[in-house]
Amino acid sequence: MADATPGTPMLDVSGIDVFYGDVQVLWDLSFTVGRAEIVALIGANGAGKSTTLKTISGILRPRRGRITYDGRALGDVEPHRLVELGLVHVPEARRLFVEMSVEENLELGALRGEARRRRAETKEQVFSLFPRLRERRRQAAGTLSGGEQQMVAIARGLMGLPKLMMFDEPSLGLAPILVQEIFNVVKRIRDEGTTVLLVEQNVRQTLAIADRAYVMETGRVEMQGSGRDLLGDPHVKAAYLGL
């Protein structure tokens, strides 16, 4: 695939309508994610944030509209091919193979192409990012704490050598000290060159690290702006920060 035109977004979601059966859940949804940005989707439960990530990942297909990633339309790309293209989705609830070891779970993130060839090198990099996983590399993933399991889920995604990494509720259910650690990791991933699309209920910390954010309500984008500007917006304060 040829390189995308300089200045084009890493991800361009344009006017998509998405349905579950006969029920429409996304309405004319459009947003962009620039290269090496952290872009957040925020909103209440049921706003359509996770559905948006599933649609980008090819699990759901839009009935109308277009999704372009790294200069390539994704309409006909099968979900399993997206990882090879550098698009990685870290789903809500981790979805680990709980009876397999930490190391085995990581290796499942690097089964094809360049990721497989560089598996040993990348594994050392993720162990440097998550030293606890090196200590627990032989341990069954299901015996880890919730925070450690989230680290495995993120590390497994990194094993695929992503250009764009999508996170769905990475801090869900974690103790406050671990929440801060996860946000620090997301920021470090971006700082090292990977583009990030982040879905999170922790609006305050999300907007604190996001370059830009979109506020979703009932399947539509209702507001957008920089993370800093939205942190100060009266509607966002009242609706999502309890102020």
C-alpha positions as CSV (number, residue, x, y, z in Angstrom):
1,M,0.0,0.0,0.0
2,A,1.3,3.4,-0.9
3,D,1.9,5.9,1.9
4,A,-1.1,8.2,2.6
5,T,-0.8,11.8,1.4
6,P,1.1,13.9,4.0
7,G,-1.4,15.8,6.2
8,T,-4.2,13.4,5.7
9,P,-5.7,12.0,8.9
10,M,-4.6,8.6,10.2
11,L,-8.3,7.8,10.6
12,D,-11.3,9.5,8.9
13,V,-14.8,8.4,9.8
14,S,-17.2,10.1,7.5
15,G,-21.0,10.1,7.8
16,I,-21.6,6.6,9.1
17,D,-24.9,5.1,10.0
18,V,-24.8,1.9,12.0
19,F,-27.5,-0.5,13.1
20,Y,-28.0,-3.4,15.4
21,G,-30.6,-5.3,13.4
22,D,-33.3,-2.7,12.7
23,V,-32.3,-0.4,15.5
24,Q,-30.1,2.5,14.4
25,V,-27.3,3.3,17.0
26,L,-25.0,5.7,15.1
27,W,-26.3,8.6,13.1
28,D,-24.2,10.4,10.5
29,L,-21.2,10.1,12.7
30,S,-18.0,11.9,11.5
31,F,-14.6,12.5,13.1
32,T,-10.9,12.4,12.4
33,V,-7.8,11.2,14.2
34,G,-4.5,12.8,13.2
35,R,-1.2,11.1,13.2
36,A,0.4,10.8,16.7
37,E,-2.7,12.3,18.3
38,I,-4.6,11.1,21.3
39,V,-8.3,11.6,20.3
40,A,-11.0,10.7,22.8
41,L,-14.6,9.8,22.4
42,I,-16.5,10.7,25.6
43,G,-20.2,10.4,26.6
44,A,-22.7,8.6,28.8
45,N,-23.3,4.8,28.6
46,G,-25.2,4.0,25.5
47,A,-23.9,7.0,23.6
48,G,-22.4,4.7,20.9
49,K,-18.7,4.9,21.8
50,S,-18.0,1.2,21.9
51,T,-20.2,0.7,18.8
52,T,-18.0,3.2,17.0
53,L,-14.8,1.2,17.8
54,K,-16.5,-2.1,16.8
55,T,-17.4,-0.5,13.4
56,I,-13.9,0.8,12.8
57,S,-12.7,-2.8,13.6
58,G,-15.0,-4.3,11.1
59,I,-17.1,-6.2,13.6
60,L,-20.0,-4.1,12.6
61,R,-20.5,-2.6,9.1
62,P,-22.0,0.8,8.4
63,R,-25.0,1.0,6.2
64,R,-23.9,4.4,5.0
65,G,-20.7,6.4,5.1
66,R,-17.1,5.6,4.8
67,I,-14.1,4.8,7.1
68,T,-10.6,5.5,5.8
69,Y,-7.5,4.3,7.7
70,D,-4.0,5.4,6.6
71,G,-5.3,6.4,3.2
72,R,-7.2,3.1,2.6
73,A,-11.0,2.6,2.6
74,L,-11.9,-0.2,5.1
75,G,-15.2,-1.2,3.6
76,D,-14.0,-4.5,2.2
77,V,-11.2,-5.3,4.6
78,E,-11.8,-8.3,6.9
79,P,-11.4,-7.7,10.6
80,H,-8.5,-10.1,11.0
81,R,-6.5,-8.2,8.3
82,L,-6.6,-4.9,10.2
83,V,-3.9,-5.9,12.7
84,E,-1.6,-6.5,9.7
85,L,-2.3,-3.0,8.6
86,G,-1.4,-1.6,12.0
87,L,-4.9,-1.0,13.4
88,V,-5.2,-2.6,16.8
89,H,-8.3,-2.7,19.1
90,V,-7.9,-3.3,22.9
91,P,-11.4,-4.2,23.8
92,E,-13.4,-3.6,27.0
93,A,-13.1,-6.4,29.6
94,R,-9.7,-7.4,28.3
95,R,-10.7,-10.6,26.6
96,L,-7.6,-12.6,27.6
97,F,-7.1,-16.3,27.4
98,V,-7.2,-16.8,31.1
99,E,-5.8,-20.4,31.2
100,M,-2.8,-19.4,29.1
101,S,0.3,-17.7,30.5
102,V,1.0,-14.0,30.2
103,E,3.7,-14.7,27.7
104,E,1.4,-16.9,25.6
105,N,-1.2,-14.2,25.5
106,L,1.4,-11.7,24.4
107,E,2.6,-14.0,21.6
108,L,-1.0,-14.2,20.2
109,G,-0.7,-10.5,19.4
110,A,2.1,-11.2,17.0
111,L,1.1,-14.0,14.8
112,R,1.6,-12.6,11.3
113,G,4.1,-10.7,9.1
114,E,6.5,-8.2,10.5
115,A,5.0,-8.5,14.0
116,R,5.9,-12.2,14.1
117,R,9.4,-11.6,12.8
118,R,10.0,-9.0,15.5
119,R,8.2,-10.8,18.3
120,A,11.2,-11.3,20.6
121,E,12.3,-7.7,20.2
122,T,8.8,-6.3,20.8
123,K,8.3,-8.6,23.8
124,E,11.3,-7.1,25.4
125,Q,9.9,-3.6,24.8
126,V,6.6,-4.4,26.4
127,F,8.3,-6.0,29.4
128,S,10.2,-2.8,29.8
129,L,7.0,-0.8,29.7
130,F,5.3,-3.3,32.1
131,P,8.0,-4.8,34.4
132,R,5.4,-6.7,36.4
133,L,4.5,-8.7,33.4
134,R,8.1,-9.9,33.0
135,E,7.9,-11.1,36.6
136,R,4.7,-12.9,35.9
137,R,5.4,-14.1,32.3
138,R,4.9,-17.8,33.2
139,Q,1.7,-17.1,35.3
140,A,-1.8,-17.9,34.0
141,A,-3.4,-14.7,32.9
142,G,-6.6,-15.5,34.9
143,T,-4.7,-15.4,38.2
144,L,-3.6,-11.8,37.8
145,S,-5.2,-8.8,39.4
146,G,-7.5,-6.7,37.3
147,G,-4.8,-4.0,36.7
148,E,-2.3,-6.6,35.7
149,Q,-4.8,-8.2,33.3
150,Q,-5.3,-4.8,31.7
151,M,-1.6,-4.4,31.3
152,V,-1.5,-7.8,29.5
153,A,-4.4,-6.6,27.2
154,I,-2.5,-3.5,26.3
155,A,0.8,-5.3,25.9
156,R,-0.8,-7.9,23.6
157,G,-2.0,-5.0,21.4
158,L,1.4,-3.5,21.3
159,M,2.8,-6.9,20.1
160,G,1.0,-6.2,16.8
161,L,3.2,-3.2,16.1
162,P,0.2,-0.8,15.8
163,K,0.2,2.5,14.0
164,L,-3.2,3.3,15.5
165,M,-4.3,1.8,18.8
166,M,-7.9,1.9,20.0
167,F,-8.7,1.6,23.7
168,D,-12.2,0.8,25.0
169,E,-12.5,1.6,28.7
170,P,-8.9,0.7,29.7
171,S,-9.4,2.0,33.3
172,L,-12.7,0.2,33.9
173,G,-12.9,-1.4,37.4
174,L,-9.4,-0.5,38.4
175,A,-8.2,1.0,41.7
176,P,-7.4,4.8,41.5
177,I,-3.6,4.3,41.6
178,L,-3.8,1.8,38.7
179,V,-6.1,4.1,36.8
180,Q,-3.4,6.8,36.8
181,E,-0.8,4.2,35.7
182,I,-2.9,3.1,32.7
183,F,-3.4,6.7,31.6
184,N,0.4,7.3,31.9
185,V,1.0,4.2,29.7
186,V,-1.5,5.5,27.1
187,K,0.3,8.8,27.0
188,R,3.7,7.1,26.7
189,I,2.4,5.0,23.8
190,R,1.4,8.1,21.9
191,D,4.7,9.9,22.8
192,E,6.6,7.0,21.2
193,G,4.7,7.6,18.0
194,T,1.5,5.5,18.0
195,T,-1.7,7.2,17.3
196,V,-4.4,6.6,19.9
197,L,-8.2,6.6,19.8
198,L,-9.5,6.4,23.4
199,V,-13.0,5.6,24.7
200,E,-13.3,6.2,28.5
201,Q,-15.8,6.9,31.2
202,N,-13.1,8.7,33.3
203,V,-13.7,12.0,31.5
204,R,-11.5,14.2,33.7
205,Q,-8.3,12.2,33.2
206,T,-9.2,11.4,29.6
207,L,-9.5,15.1,28.6
208,A,-6.3,15.9,30.6
209,I,-4.2,13.7,28.2
210,A,-6.3,14.1,25.0
211,D,-5.2,16.4,22.2
212,R,-8.8,16.5,20.9
213,A,-12.1,15.0,22.0
214,Y,-15.6,14.4,20.6
215,V,-18.6,14.3,22.9
216,M,-21.1,11.7,21.8
217,E,-24.8,11.7,22.8
218,T,-27.3,9.1,21.5
219,G,-25.1,8.0,18.6
220,R,-24.2,11.5,17.4
221,V,-21.3,13.9,17.9
222,E,-22.7,16.9,19.7
223,M,-19.4,18.7,20.6
224,Q,-15.8,18.7,19.8
225,G,-12.7,20.5,20.8
226,S,-9.3,20.3,22.4
227,G,-9.1,18.3,25.6
228,R,-8.3,21.5,27.6
229,D,-11.2,23.4,26.1
230,L,-13.7,20.7,26.8
231,L,-12.4,20.4,30.4
232,G,-13.5,24.0,30.9
233,D,-16.8,23.8,29.0
234,P,-19.8,24.3,31.2
235,H,-21.9,21.6,29.6
236,V,-19.1,19.0,29.9
237,K,-18.5,20.1,33.5
238,A,-22.2,19.7,34.4
239,A,-22.9,16.5,32.4
240,Y,-19.7,14.5,33.0
241,L,-17.6,16.0,35.8
242,G,-20.3,16.6,38.3
243,L,-19.5,20.4,38.6
